[in-house]
Amino acid sequence: MPEPYYQDDLVTLYLGDCREITEWTEADVLVTDPPYGIAWTRSGISVATRADKAAKRYGADRPKRAHAVQGIANDETTEARDHVLKMWGDRPAFVFGSLLMPPPRGTKQVAIYAKPKDSGNLTAFSGIRRNVEAIYLLGKHELGGGGRTAIFQTGARTAGAAGGLAQRYKHPHAKPVDVLEDLIRAIPEGVIADPFAGSGSTLVAARNLGRRCVGVEVEERHCETIAGRLAAQVFDFEGLG
């Protein structure tokens, strides 16, 4: 069994590749923000975006690169995401993703994450910004009437600007804690798994709500950020800042 990078009463975090560290597969509900397969780079404009604009198409296969310079690990294709979902099986899963890419196989429902107001400025198309992302629901879920809106909106004011989510949590796709808290309130009970922990917002939100969570992150710099957020023992309220 691998040694946790960080652990407290509710959260356990491992450093490594989630396809090799499998402790997260023993959880009950998957909530994760995997690599989207768009080869995002630090400029904020992905290979997928450039290819789409040049060919005037969306949702097509993207050119594979050996490495996304200053980007996100394993983001050249959706292989990492799809492998992890195969490992997870048919249990409840809530997976963030790009609406420009094919959804994961077996998607049952699609919710929307409405990003902070400054999002998508660099990749606007025909004057419309890319300021929403998908939340794919997979696996076994309860059916019935009622329920909450499928739109998850943050109170965070900025994403990429100075003082925004990306700068604050040192990750280009950092998610706001208020959105993760809203999502966790809506999901089934049990231990939460996040095999692509990123900036750690899922783990922080789970702990804020008293839920146990197991996370894995492949990059040590992001594990360090997560451990710092968790060790601070403070609640994150993006909607207030």
SVG drawing of the C-alpha trace seen along z (x, -y; Angstrom):
<svg xmlns="http://www.w3.org/2000/svg" viewBox="-42 -41 49 43">
<polyline fill="none" stroke="black" stroke-width="0.4" points="0.0,0.0 1.4,-3.4 2.2,-6.0 -0.3,-8.9 1.1,-12.3 -1.4,-13.9 -4.0,-12.4 -6.4,-13.7 -9.6,-12.4 -11.6,-12.8 -9.2,-13.2 -6.4,-10.9 -4.2,-12.2 -1.8,-10.1 1.0,-11.3 1.2,-9.2 -0.6,-8.0 -4.2,-7.0 -4.0,-4.1 -1.3,-2.6 -2.5,-3.8 -5.9,-2.1 -6.9,-2.9 -9.5,-5.4 -11.4,-2.6 -12.7,-1.4 -14.8,-4.6 -18.5,-4.9 -18.9,-8.0 -16.6,-9.4 -16.3,-13.2 -13.4,-14.3 -12.0,-16.8 -9.9,-14.7 -7.7,-15.9 -10.1,-16.9 -8.1,-15.8 -7.7,-19.3 -3.9,-19.7 -4.4,-22.9 -1.3,-25.2 -0.4,-28.0 -1.5,-30.6 -5.1,-29.5 -5.6,-28.5 -5.5,-24.7 -4.4,-22.8 -8.1,-21.8 -9.1,-25.4 -6.6,-26.3 -7.5,-23.2 -11.2,-23.9 -10.8,-27.6 -8.7,-26.6 -10.9,-23.8 -14.2,-25.4 -15.3,-22.3 -16.0,-21.1 -15.9,-17.7 -13.4,-16.2 -10.3,-14.1 -7.4,-16.3 -3.8,-16.0 -1.8,-14.1 1.3,-15.7 4.0,-14.1 3.7,-16.8 1.5,-19.8 4.1,-22.5 3.4,-24.1 0.0,-22.4 -1.8,-19.7 -0.5,-16.1 -2.1,-13.5 -4.2,-16.2 -3.2,-15.3 -6.1,-12.8 -9.0,-11.4 -7.2,-8.2 -6.5,-8.8 -10.1,-9.8 -11.5,-6.8 -9.1,-4.4 -10.1,-5.6 -13.8,-5.4 -13.4,-1.8 -11.6,-1.1 -14.5,-2.7 -17.3,-0.6 -21.0,-1.4 -20.9,-3.1 -22.2,-6.7 -19.8,-9.2 -19.7,-13.0 -17.0,-14.0 -16.1,-17.5 -15.3,-17.9 -15.1,-20.1 -18.3,-20.4 -16.1,-20.4 -15.0,-16.8 -17.1,-13.6 -18.7,-12.7 -17.5,-9.7 -19.1,-6.4 -22.2,-5.6 -23.1,-9.2 -26.7,-9.3 -27.1,-13.1 -25.2,-16.3 -25.1,-19.2 -23.4,-22.5 -20.7,-24.3 -21.1,-28.1 -17.6,-29.5 -16.6,-32.9 -17.5,-36.0 -14.0,-36.5 -13.8,-33.0 -13.4,-32.3 -12.1,-35.7 -9.2,-34.2 -11.3,-31.6 -14.5,-33.5 -16.0,-32.3 -18.3,-34.6 -18.4,-36.9 -19.5,-34.1 -17.2,-33.1 -16.4,-29.6 -17.5,-30.0 -19.3,-26.8 -18.1,-23.2 -19.9,-19.9 -20.5,-17.7 -21.2,-14.2 -23.3,-11.8 -22.4,-8.2 -23.2,-4.9 -26.2,-4.0 -28.4,-6.9 -31.8,-7.3 -34.6,-8.4 -37.6,-10.5 -39.4,-13.8 -38.2,-17.1 -34.5,-17.8 -32.3,-20.8 -31.3,-22.8 -28.6,-21.2 -26.7,-24.4 -24.0,-24.8 -22.9,-28.4 -20.1,-29.9 -19.9,-33.0 -16.2,-33.4 -15.6,-36.6 -12.6,-35.6 -10.9,-32.5 -7.8,-33.5 -7.3,-37.1 -5.1,-38.3 -6.4,-36.9 -8.6,-34.4 -9.0,-30.7 -6.0,-29.7 -3.6,-32.0 -4.9,-31.3 -4.7,-27.5 -1.8,-27.3 -3.7,-25.2 -5.1,-26.4 -8.4,-24.4 -8.9,-25.0 -12.6,-24.6 -14.4,-26.7 -15.2,-25.1 -18.8,-26.4 -19.6,-24.5 -18.0,-21.3 -20.0,-21.7 -23.2,-22.1 -22.4,-19.0 -21.5,-17.0 -24.7,-17.9 -26.6,-16.4 -24.7,-13.1 -25.2,-9.8 -23.8,-9.2 -20.5,-7.4 -16.8,-8.0 -15.8,-10.3 -13.0,-9.4 -11.1,-12.0 -8.3,-10.3 -7.4,-13.6 -7.3,-15.8 -5.7,-18.8 -5.9,-21.9 -7.7,-19.9 -11.1,-21.6 -13.1,-18.4 -11.1,-17.3 -11.6,-20.6 -15.3,-20.7 -15.8,-17.2 -14.0,-17.9 -16.1,-21.1 -19.2,-19.0 -17.9,-16.3 -17.5,-13.7 -14.6,-11.3 -12.6,-11.6 -9.7,-9.8 -7.7,-11.7 -4.8,-11.0 -2.7,-13.6 0.2,-12.9 2.1,-16.1 3.9,-16.8 3.6,-20.6 -0.2,-20.2 -0.1,-17.8 1.9,-20.4 -0.8,-23.0 -3.6,-20.5 -1.8,-19.6 -1.3,-23.3 -5.0,-24.1 -6.0,-21.1 -3.4,-21.7 -4.6,-25.3 -7.8,-23.9 -9.8,-26.8 -13.0,-26.9 -12.8,-28.3 -15.6,-30.6 -15.0,-31.7 -18.4,-33.4 -17.2,-35.9 -13.9,-36.8"/>
</svg>
